[in-house]
Structures are given as structure tokens and as C-alpha cells.
Amino acid sequence: MPSRTDSPLRIAVLADSDTRWKWGALTARRLAPGGPLDGFLLRGRATPTVRQLGEVGIRADSLREVTGTDFLRTAGRARYDVVVLACVGGAVQAMLHGLAHAWRAEARRPVVVTGYVGVVYEKLADGLLLRHGADVVLANSRHDAERFRAVYAGAGAPHDSVTECALPFLGGARYEPGVQGRPYAVVFAAQPSVPETRADRQYLLERAVRHARLHPEREVLIKLRSKPGEHTTHIEELPYQKLAARLTGGLPPNCRLSYGHMGDVLDSTDLLVTVSSTAALEALHRGIPTAVLTDLGIREPLGNHHFLGSGCLTSWDRLDAGLLPDPDPAWTARQGVAADGTYEKAFDAARERVAALAAHPGLPPLAPCYTAGTAPGYLPAILARHGLGPDGRPLPGRRDPDRAESALRRATRGALRDAARGAYRHGVQRVAPVIRRLGEL
């Protein structure tokens, strides 16, 4: 187990999508600047592609794809000081139980950190309780920290793990309006699963196109998270690329689809438009005019209810008319958007807490509030989904990553895995929508 010294902390990050890798790796850099970083990508439907990893642009000392049990074997033996679990709630809970079992006989163990990749607008209690048991549960704002502590207290669970910080990927140059040499740029930050229906997504696309036609002097970018066939944190059944390809007359010359790192896109953005993307917080942090759309209503499934009181709620009609939202500074401050220059201090408390725990001579065993006694009808299925028994022990028959394996066997297994992913994505993007439409007849 780790030996604490004055040297930089060594961190392992387990992530299950491109956005969670971005959050986890940047969080690790904030918590332990300059320390060694090993990355592990949890094998599943959203395992990022090489292109997605390149777009995120975060380098690790090592990076490899693993199963949950592979990671537990590695983390149980490696000399890490900190383990960051940047995964969906069920995976975090499984890893907490698995790590508790792997470290059961160790006098010292790493500090375990987890949190959320962005705005928390749904499944607050479920997601939080699945993350309970980590030494540090990061809250991206004062608003979130208060909500997190209230949920844990209400469930009768200790809440001293909740630590306020901020989203680790805020930053970039302050917005300067009227930059010479380029047109006024409007960026619509699309989301994979919000809104959900074809009609709503078609509507948003057509309104962005209409804005471009009404303002030929402007450039309108439709910023997409992934290319067809790729997955991110959420499943995208109706990619905007396919909807755009079927538009009558196509996209106007001043409107185009865009990819790339959001920070790079915001460098030349004059107006950010979205339904509820975390990109809104990135834009607000820079002082970029930011619009959160109300065209489809202000509803919990859309996530735009999170922006009540922000001053950013508006419609395409108002944007077409040239009206810009005026953000409320009190709201942005509670959301961890430190446009006043205090952002760099936002991680001081988390950094100090992690360092203090890492220096502890013997941390107590991990103790999630969900156990075989408190959630017997819920927890076992979560653990089994990740190859673990009720006690956190890997189930028999799981492959040992250290076992010798021929090149042919590795290539065959990789090809089968890729084929299975392709079949899954085809089912999600093509078959499932058809079945749903048939069910509505």
C-alpha cells in the first residue's frame, strides 16, 4: 500500500466515458498537481474511442481499458495514494465494495474520491447514495454541497465526506466582445439525450438553422459531442448529424456542424445556446452571453429547471430579435461559476482534505451505507453486474489480467468485443426507435 512522503501523490482514475474521463483526470490534476497519473477506462457501452480521447486532450502516464475486476486487482496491488472513481453511480458503488474487499487486510490504503461530471438535475438521492462510502465526495458548487449533505443526513448516513470545490474544466480566456476579423459566432451546444424525441430535436435544429438564415452576418455552429457510432455519458438515439442530412435545402452557408474541445470552441463564441448542457456553466464562467432555452418548456426531464433564477432562461424568438440574457451574479456564485477570479481557490479545501487523508497512518475501511443488510434487494444486483459477489469479492471465473494469453486469443476477443459494441449501438440507434414508434401506433 502507499507510503506517504512529501513527493507528489500518485493517482489512479477509473472512468467509463469520455466526459467522465475529462472530469476525473482534471480533478486528479487539481488534487495533486504534477503527480503521476494512471488512467483506466472501464469497458462498456460508452468506452471512449481514440478520437474522443484525443478531443479531451488530457495526457496520463498510462492509459488502458479494463473490466471492473481487472481494475480491482490492479488497484489492490499498486502503490497509489489516491483513487478517483469517475463513473456512473452503480459502477462507483461496485468499486467501493470491491476495493473494500481488496484492501481488507491492508494496514494502509489509498484515499478514494468521487463526484459528478456536471450539473446534477436528476436522480439526486439515488446517485448520491450510490457514491456514499468514498472518503471524499466532491460537490461542484455551494448549492450542490448543501443538497448532498441534506440527502446523506436524511438517509441517516455520515456526510463529512462531502467537500465543496468546482467543476475542474472551467477556465479559459475572458470573453472580449467585438473581436475584429471574425463574424459573430452563435454556438448551439447539443446534448446526446436532451431532448429525447425526434420532433423536439428536429425543432431545435430547425430553429438554429432559422437563426442562421435570419442573421446571415453571423456564424451558427451546432456543437456535437460525438460522431455517429460513438457513445458518451448518455445514449444518443437520434444524432443531429442524421437530422441535418434530411433537412430540406440543407444547412445554410453560415451554419455548420462542429466537433472539438468545448474550451477551444468557446474561445471564439459570442453567444452560447443550449437546453441544459454543462457548457452553459463554462460559458458563464468566461462571461460569454449564455442562453438556456425555454422553447420546450421548463421541465425536469430537460434539466433546464436547474437554471431557474439564473437570468439565462430565454427562447429562440428572443434570440432571433437580438435580445441577450443577463445572468444573475448571486446565482452563478452559488453554482461554482467564479467569474470574479476566485476560481483557482475553489480546489484548496479539497486538495488539503485529500492530502490530510493521504498522510493518515491508517484510514478506516471503506463503509458505504448500502450493505447486504441495508439494501438487500438492490445492492447484490449492482455488484453482480460488475462481476462481484455480495461481499465485494470477484465472482469465480472472471479472467485474471495477468494470465498468459496468446496474441490470436487477444485479437479474437477484441474483434468479438468490437462486434458486440457495434451490434449494441445499432440496436440503440436504429432498432429501439423503430420499436418505440410501432408501440405508439
GUSE-807459 format. One line per field, with one value per residue (C-alpha): residue number from 1; residue in one letter; x, y, z. Coordinates in Angstrom, 1 decimal, always signed. Each point is the difference from the previous one (the first is absolute). Last residue first. Layout:
num: [NUM, ...]
residuo: [A, ...]
X: [X, ...]
Y: [Y, ...]
Z: [Z, ...]
This chain:
num: [441, 440, 439, 438, 437, 436, 435, 434, 433, 432, 431, 430, 429, 428, 427, 426, 425, 424, 423, 422, 421, 420, 419, 418, 417, 416, 415, 414, 413, 412, 411, 410, 409, 408, 407, 406, 405, 404, 403, 402, 401, 400, 399, 398, 397, 396, 395, 394, 393, 392, 391, 390, 389, 388, 387, 386, 385, 384, 383, 382, 381, 380, 379, 378, 377, 376, 375, 374, 373, 372, 371, 370, 369, 368, 367, 366, 365, 364, 363, 362, 361, 360, 359, 358, 357, 356, 355, 354, 353, 352, 351, 350, 349, 348, 347, 346, 345, 344, 343, 342, 341, 340, 339, 338, 337, 336, 335, 334, 333, 332, 331, 330, 329, 328, 327, 326, 325, 324, 323, 322, 321, 320, 319, 318, 317, 316, 315, 314, 313, 312, 311, 310, 309, 308, 307, 306, 305, 304, 303, 302, 301, 300, 299, 298, 297, 296, 295, 294, 293, 292, 291, 290, 289, 288, 287, 286, 285, 284, 283, 282, 281, 280, 279, 278, 277, 276, 275, 274, 273, 272, 271, 270, 269, 268, 267, 266, 265, 264, 263, 262, 261, 260, 259, 258, 257, 256, 255, 254, 253, 252, 251, 250, 249, 248, 247, 246, 245, 244, 243, 242, 241, 240, 239, 238, 237, 236, 235, 234, 233, 232, 231, 230, 229, 228, 227, 226, 225, 224, 223, 222, 221, 220, 219, 218, 217, 216, 215, 214, 213, 212, 211, 210, 209, 208, 207, 206, 205, 204, 203, 202, 201, 200, 199, 198, 197, 196, 195, 194, 193, 192, 191, 190, 189, 188, 187, 186, 185, 184, 183, 182, 181, 180, 179, 178, 177, 176, 175, 174, 173, 172, 171, 170, 169, 168, 167, 166, 165, 164, 163, 162, 161, 160, 159, 158, 157, 156, 155, 154, 153, 152, 151, 150, 149, 148, 147, 146, 145, 144, 143, 142, 141, 140, 139, 138, 137, 136, 135, 134, 133, 132, 131, 130, 129, 128, 127, 126, 125, 124, 123, 122, 121, 120, 119, 118, 117, 116, 115, 114, 113, 112, 111, 110, 109, 108, 107, 106, 105, 104, 103, 102, 101, 100, 99, 98, 97, 96, 95, 94, 93, 92, 91, 90, 89, 88, 87, 86, 85, 84, 83, 82, 81, 80, 79, 78, 77, 76, 75, 74, 73, 72, 71, 70, 69, 68, 67, 66, 65, 64, 63, 62, 61, 60, 59, 58, 57, 56, 55, 54, 53, 52, 51, 50, 49, 48, 47, 46, 45, 44, 43, 42, 41, 40, 39, 38, 37, 36, 35, 34, 33, 32, 31, 30, 29, 28, 27, 26, 25, 24, 23, 22, 21, 20, 19, 18, 17, 16, 15, 14, 13, 12, 11, 10, 9, 8, 7, 6, 5, 4, 3, 2, 1]
residuo: [L, E, G, L, R, R, I, V, P, A, V, R, Q, V, G, H, R, Y, A, G, R, A, A, D, R, L, A, G, R, T, A, R, R, L, A, S, E, A, R, D, P, D, R, R, G, P, L, P, R, G, D, P, G, L, G, H, R, A, L, I, A, P, L, Y, G, P, A, T, G, A, T, Y, C, P, A, L, P, P, L, G, P, H, A, A, L, A, A, V, R, E, R, A, A, D, F, A, K, E, Y, T, G, D, A, A, V, G, Q, R, A, T, W, A, P, D, P, D, P, L, L, G, A, D, L, R, D, W, S, T, L, C, G, S, G, L, F, H, H, N, G, L, P, E, R, I, G, L, D, T, L, V, A, T, P, I, G, R, H, L, A, E, L, A, A, T, S, S, V, T, V, L, L, D, T, S, D, L, V, D, G, M, H, G, Y, S, L, R, C, N, P, P, L, G, G, T, L, R, A, A, L, K, Q, Y, P, L, E, E, I, H, T, T, H, E, G, P, K, S, R, L, K, I, L, V, E, R, E, P, H, L, R, A, H, R, V, A, R, E, L, L, Y, Q, R, D, A, R, T, E, P, V, S, P, Q, A, A, F, V, V, A, Y, P, R, G, Q, V, G, P, E, Y, R, A, G, G, L, F, P, L, A, C, E, T, V, S, D, H, P, A, G, A, G, A, Y, V, A, R, F, R, E, A, D, H, R, S, N, A, L, V, V, D, A, G, H, R, L, L, L, G, D, A, L, K, E, Y, V, V, G, V, Y, G, T, V, V, V, P, R, R, A, E, A, R, W, A, H, A, L, G, H, L, M, A, Q, V, A, G, G, V, C, A, L, V, V, V, D, Y, R, A, R, G, A, T, R, L, F, D, T, G, T, V, E, R, L, S, D, A, R, I, G, V, E, G, L, Q, R, V, T, P, T, A, R, G, R, L, L, F, G, D, L, P, G, G, P, A, L, R, R, A, T, L, A, G, W, K, W, R, T, D, S, D, A, L, V, A, I, R, L, P, S, D, T, R, S, P, M]
X: [-49.4, +2.2, +1.5, +1.2, +1.8, +1.7, +1.1, +1.4, +1.9, +1.5, +1.2, +2.1, +2.1, -0.2, +0.1, +2.7, +2.0, -0.3, +0.9, +3.1, +1.0, -0.4, +2.2, +2.7, -0.1, +0.3, +2.9, +1.8, -0.5, +1.3, +3.1, +0.7, -0.4, +2.3, +2.6, +0.0, -0.9, +2.1, -2.1, +0.8, -3.4, -1.8, -3.3, -3.1, -0.9, -1.0, -1.6, +2.3, -0.5, -2.1, -1.8, -3.2, +2.0, +1.7, +0.1, -1.2, -3.6, +0.2, +0.8, -3.0, -2.3, +1.3, -0.7, -3.7, -2.1, +2.3, +0.3, +0.8, +1.2, +1.9, +1.6, -0.8, +1.4, +3.4, +2.8, +3.5, +2.3, +1.5, +3.1, +3.3, +3.0, -1.8, +2.1, -2.3, -2.9, +1.7, +1.0, -3.6, -1.4, +2.5, -0.7, -3.8, +0.2, +2.4, -2.1, -2.0, +3.0, +0.7, -3.5, +0.3, +0.3, -3.5, -1.5, -0.1, -2.8, -0.3, -3.8, -0.6, +2.1, -2.0, -3.3, +1.3, +1.4, -3.4, +0.6, -1.3, -1.5, +0.5, -2.7, +0.8, -3.5, +1.1, +1.2, -3.5, -1.7, +2.6, -1.2, +1.3, +1.3, +3.4, -1.1, +1.3, -3.1, -1.1, +3.0, -0.4, -3.5, +1.9, +0.5, -2.1, -1.7, -0.6, -2.0, +0.2, -1.9, +1.1, +0.9, +1.5, +3.6, +3.0, +1.8, +3.6, +1.8, +3.7, +1.4, +2.6, -1.6, -3.4, +1.3, +1.3, -3.2, -2.1, +2.3, -1.5, -2.8, -3.6, -1.9, +2.8, +1.1, +3.4, +0.4, +3.2, +2.2, +3.6, +1.9, -3.2, +0.8, +3.5, -1.5, -2.6, +2.6, -0.8, -3.1, -2.1, -3.0, -0.5, -2.0, +1.2, -0.4, -3.6, -0.5, -1.9, -2.8, -2.5, +1.8, +0.6, +3.8, -0.6, -2.1, +2.7, +2.8, -2.3, +0.3, -3.3, +0.7, +2.7, +0.8, +1.4, +3.5, +1.5, -0.6, +1.5, -1.8, -0.9, +2.5, +0.1, -0.6, -1.5, +0.3, -2.5, +1.8, -1.7, +2.1, -1.6, -0.3, -2.7, -2.2, -3.6, +1.4, +2.3, -2.8, -2.2, +2.7, +0.2, -3.8, -0.1, +2.5, -2.0, -3.3, +1.6, +1.2, -3.5, -1.7, +2.5, -0.6, +2.6, +0.9, +2.5, +1.7, +3.2, +0.2, +0.5, +1.9, -1.4, +2.9, -0.6, +3.0, +0.2, +2.2, +3.8, +2.7, -0.5, -1.2, -3.2, -0.4, +2.9, -0.9, +2.6, +2.5, -0.3, -1.2, -2.5, +1.1, +0.3, -3.7, +0.2, +0.9, -2.1, +0.7, -2.5, +1.7, -1.3, -3.5, -0.4, -3.2, -3.4, -1.8, -1.0, +3.5, +1.3, -2.5, +0.5, +3.8, -0.4, -2.4, +2.2, +3.1, -1.9, -0.9, +3.5, +1.3, +1.6, -0.5, +2.8, -0.7, +3.2, +0.7, -2.3, -2.7, -3.0, +0.1, -3.0, -1.8, +0.7, -1.2, -3.3, -0.7, +0.7, -1.6, -0.2, +1.4, +3.6, +1.9, +3.4, +2.4, -1.1, +2.1, +2.5, +3.1, +1.6, +3.1, +2.5, +0.4, +2.2, +0.0, -1.2, -2.0, -3.4, +1.5, -1.4, -3.3, -0.5, +1.2, -2.8, -2.6, +1.0, +0.4, -3.6, -1.3, +1.9, -1.2, -3.6, +0.4, +1.4, +3.8, +2.8, +1.5, +3.2, +2.5, +2.6, +3.4, +0.6, +2.5, -1.5, -1.3, -3.7, -0.2, +1.1, -2.3, -2.9, +0.6, -0.1, -3.2, -1.7, +1.1, +3.0, +1.0, +3.4, +1.7, +3.5, +1.9, -3.2, -0.6, -3.2, -1.1, -3.8, -0.1, +2.8, -2.0, -3.0, +2.0, +1.6, -3.5, -1.6, -1.5, -3.7, -1.6, +2.4, +3.7, +1.0, +2.8, +3.0, +2.4, +3.2, +1.1, +3.4, -0.1, +0.6, -3.0, -1.7, -3.6, -0.4, +1.7, -2.2, -3.1, +1.2, +0.3, -3.3, -2.0, +1.4, -0.2, -3.6, -0.7, +1.7, -1.9, +0.5, +2.9, +2.4, +2.7, +3.1, +2.1, +3.5, +0.4, +2.9, +3.1, -0.2, -0.4, -2.9, +0.8, -2.8, -1.1]
Y: [+3.3, +1.0, -3.5, +0.1, +3.3, -1.6, -3.0, +2.2, +2.1, -3.2, -1.5, +2.9, +1.9, -2.4, -3.2, +1.2, +1.1, -3.4, -1.8, +2.2, -0.6, -3.8, +0.2, +1.9, -2.6, -2.9, +1.7, +0.6, -3.6, -1.3, +2.3, -1.0, -3.7, +0.3, +1.9, -2.8, +0.6, -0.5, +0.8, +3.3, +1.5, -2.8, -0.7, -0.4, -3.6, +0.3, +3.3, +2.8, +0.6, +3.1, -1.9, -0.5, -1.4, +2.1, -0.1, +3.5, -0.8, -2.3, +3.0, +1.9, -3.0, -0.7, +3.7, +0.3, -2.5, -0.4, +3.8, +0.6, -3.4, -1.1, +3.5, +3.4, +2.7, -0.5, -0.7, +0.1, -1.4, +2.6, +2.0, -1.0, +2.3, +3.0, +1.9, -0.8, +1.3, +3.3, +0.4, -0.8, +2.6, +2.7, -0.5, +0.0, +3.2, +1.7, -1.0, +3.2, +2.2, +0.1, +1.1, +3.3, +2.1, +1.7, -2.3, -2.7, -2.3, -2.3, -0.2, +2.2, +2.8, -0.3, +0.5, +3.1, +1.4, -0.2, -0.5, +2.6, -1.8, +1.5, +1.5, +0.1, -0.7, -3.5, -0.5, +1.0, -2.5, -2.7, +0.2, +1.1, -1.3, +1.5, +2.2, -2.7, -0.2, -3.3, -1.5, -3.5, +0.0, -0.4, -3.7, -1.1, -2.8, +2.6, +2.4, +3.6, -0.1, -1.1, +3.5, +0.9, +0.0, +0.8, +2.9, +1.1, +3.2, -0.9, +1.2, -2.7, -1.8, +0.4, -1.9, -2.9, +0.0, -0.2, -2.8, -2.0, -0.5, +0.9, +1.0, +1.8, +3.3, +1.5, +3.5, +1.8, -3.2, +0.1, -1.4, -2.0, -2.5, -0.6, -0.6, -2.3, -2.3, -1.0, -0.5, +2.3, -0.3, +3.0, +3.2, +3.0, -1.7, -1.1, -3.6, -2.3, +1.1, -2.2, -1.4, -3.7, +0.1, +2.3, -2.7, -2.6, +2.2, +1.0, -3.5, -1.7, -2.8, +1.8, -2.0, +2.0, +0.2, -0.2, -2.4, -0.2, -1.6, +3.3, +2.7, +1.4, +3.1, +2.3, +3.8, +1.4, +3.1, +3.1, +2.7, +3.5, +2.4, -2.1, +0.7, -1.1, -3.0, -1.0, +0.4, -2.2, -2.7, +0.1, -0.2, -2.9, -1.9, +0.7, -1.2, -3.2, -0.8, +0.5, -2.0, -2.8, -0.4, +0.0, +3.6, -0.4, -3.4, +0.7, +3.8, +2.7, +3.2, +2.6, +2.4, +3.5, +1.7, +3.7, +0.0, +0.1, +2.5, +2.4, -1.2, +1.8, -1.4, -1.2, -3.1, -0.9, -2.6, -3.5, -1.5, -2.6, -3.6, -1.0, +0.7, +1.6, -0.9, -0.9, -3.1, -2.6, -2.8, +1.4, -1.2, -3.1, -1.9, +0.3, +0.2, +3.6, +0.9, -1.4, +1.8, +3.3, -0.2, -0.4, +2.9, +2.4, -1.1, +0.3, +3.7, +0.8, -1.3, -3.0, -2.3, -2.6, -3.2, -0.7, -3.1, -2.0, -2.0, +1.8, +0.1, -2.2, +2.2, +3.0, -1.4, -1.3, +3.2, +2.4, -2.1, +3.1, +3.6, -0.4, +2.3, -1.3, -3.0, -1.0, -1.2, -2.6, -0.2, -3.1, +0.6, -2.9, -2.8, -0.6, -3.0, -2.3, -3.1, +1.2, +1.9, -2.1, -0.4, +3.7, +0.5, -2.2, +1.7, +3.4, -1.2, -1.3, +3.3, +2.0, -2.2, +0.5, +3.8, +0.5, +0.4, +2.3, -2.0, +1.8, -2.1, +1.8, -1.1, -2.8, -2.7, -2.7, -3.4, +0.5, +2.7, -2.5, -2.9, +2.5, +1.4, -3.4, -0.8, +3.1, -0.8, +1.8, +2.4, +1.6, +3.3, +0.7, +3.1, +1.9, +2.7, +2.0, +1.2, -0.6, +0.0, -2.6, -2.2, +0.3, -0.9, -3.0, -1.2, +0.4, -3.0, +0.9, -3.5, -1.7, -0.5, +2.3, +2.2, +0.1, +2.9, +0.2, +3.4, +0.9, +3.2, +3.5, +1.6, -2.4, +1.0, +2.2, -2.5, -2.8, +2.1, +0.6, -3.8, -0.8, +2.7, -0.7, -3.7, +0.5, +1.9, -2.7, -2.9, -2.7, +1.5, -1.5, +2.5, -1.1, +2.6, +0.2, +2.9, +2.3, -0.7, +1.2, -3.6, -2.4, -3.7, -1.5, -3.6]
Z: [-33.3, +3.0, +0.4, -3.6, +0.6, +3.1, -2.1, -2.7, +2.6, +1.5, -3.3, -1.4, +2.5, +3.0, -1.9, -2.4, +3.1, +1.5, -3.2, -0.4, +3.7, -0.6, -3.1, +1.9, +2.8, -2.5, -1.7, +3.3, +1.1, -3.3, +0.1, +3.6, -0.8, -3.0, +2.0, +2.5, +3.6, +3.2, +3.1, +1.5, -0.8, +2.0, -1.7, +2.1, +0.6, +3.6, +1.0, +1.2, +3.7, +1.0, +2.7, -2.0, -2.9, -2.7, -3.8, -0.7, -0.6, +3.1, +2.2, -1.2, +0.3, +3.6, +1.0, -0.7, +1.9, +2.9, +0.5, +3.7, +1.1, -3.1, +0.1, -1.3, +2.3, -1.5, +2.6, -1.3, +2.7, +2.4, -1.2, +1.5, +0.4, -1.4, -2.5, -2.9, +2.1, +0.6, -3.6, -1.1, +2.4, -1.1, -3.7, +0.6, +2.1, -2.5, -3.1, -0.4, +0.6, -3.8, -0.6, +1.9, -3.1, +0.1, -2.6, +2.7, -1.3, +2.9, -0.2, +3.0, -1.6, -3.3, +1.9, +1.9, -3.3, -1.8, -3.7, -2.5, -3.1, -3.4, -2.3, -3.7, -1.4, -1.0, +3.6, +1.2, -2.3, +0.8, +3.6, +3.4, +3.4, +0.8, +3.0, +2.3, +2.2, -1.5, -1.7, +1.5, -1.6, -3.3, +0.8, -2.9, +2.0, +2.8, -2.2, -1.1, -3.3, -3.4, -1.1, +3.4, -1.3, +2.3, -1.6, +0.9, -0.7, +0.5, +3.4, +0.1, +2.9, -1.7, -3.0, +2.0, +2.0, -3.2, -1.3, +2.8, -2.5, +0.9, -3.1, -1.7, -1.6, +0.4, -1.5, -1.1, -0.3, -1.3, +3.0, +0.8, -2.7, +1.4, +3.4, -1.4, -1.5, -3.6, -2.1, -2.1, -2.3, -2.3, -0.6, -2.0, -3.4, +0.8, +1.1, -2.3, -2.4, +1.7, +3.1, -0.3, +0.6, +3.0, +1.7, -0.6, +1.4, +2.9, +1.3, +1.0, +2.4, +2.0, +3.1, +3.0, +1.3, -3.5, -2.8, -3.4, -3.0, -1.6, +1.1, +3.5, +2.1, -2.6, -0.2, -2.5, -1.2, -1.2, -1.6, -0.2, -2.9, -1.5, +3.1, -0.8, -1.9, +2.8, +2.5, -2.1, +0.0, +3.8, +0.1, -2.4, +2.2, +3.1, -1.7, -1.3, +3.5, +1.3, -2.7, +0.2, +3.7, +2.8, +0.7, +1.5, -0.6, -1.9, +0.7, -2.5, +0.8, -2.4, -0.7, -1.4, -1.4, -1.0, -3.1, +0.1, -0.6, +2.8, +3.4, +1.0, +3.5, +2.1, +2.1, +2.7, -1.2, +1.2, +3.3, +1.1, -0.4, +3.6, +0.9, +3.4, +3.6, +3.1, +1.9, +1.1, +1.9, +3.3, -0.9, +2.1, -1.0, +1.8, -3.4, +0.7, +1.0, -3.2, -2.1, +1.9, -0.4, -3.7, -0.4, +2.0, -2.0, -3.3, +0.6, +1.3, -3.3, -1.8, +2.9, +0.5, +2.0, +1.9, +2.0, -2.2, +1.8, -1.5, -3.8, -0.5, +2.6, -2.1, -3.3, +1.5, +2.0, -2.9, -2.7, -2.2, -0.3, +1.0, -2.3, -0.9, +0.2, +3.5, +3.0, +1.2, +2.1, +1.7, +2.2, -0.4, +2.5, +3.1, +2.3, -2.7, +0.7, -1.3, -2.9, -2.8, +1.8, +0.6, -3.6, -1.3, +2.2, -1.2, -3.6, +0.0, +1.4, -2.6, -2.8, +1.1, +0.3, -3.5, -0.1, +0.9, +2.9, +1.1, +1.8, +2.2, +1.4, -2.4, +0.5, -2.2, +1.4, +0.7, -2.7, -2.6, +1.2, +0.4, -3.4, -1.7, +1.9, -1.4, -3.5, -1.5, -2.8, +0.3, +0.7, +1.4, +1.0, -0.9, -2.6, -0.1, -3.5, +0.2, -3.8, -0.1, +2.4, -2.3, -3.1, +1.8, +0.9, +3.4, +1.8, +0.0, -0.5, +2.4, +1.0, +2.8, -1.1, +2.4, +0.2, +2.0, +1.2, +1.5, +2.0, -1.4, +1.6, +2.4, +0.7, -3.1, -2.3, +1.4, -0.6, -3.6, -0.5, +1.6, -1.8, -3.4, +0.5, +1.1, -3.3, -2.1, +1.7, +2.7, +2.1, +2.5, +1.1, +1.9, +1.9, +1.3, +2.5, -0.6, +2.3, +3.6, +1.1, +0.5, -0.7, -1.9, +0.4]
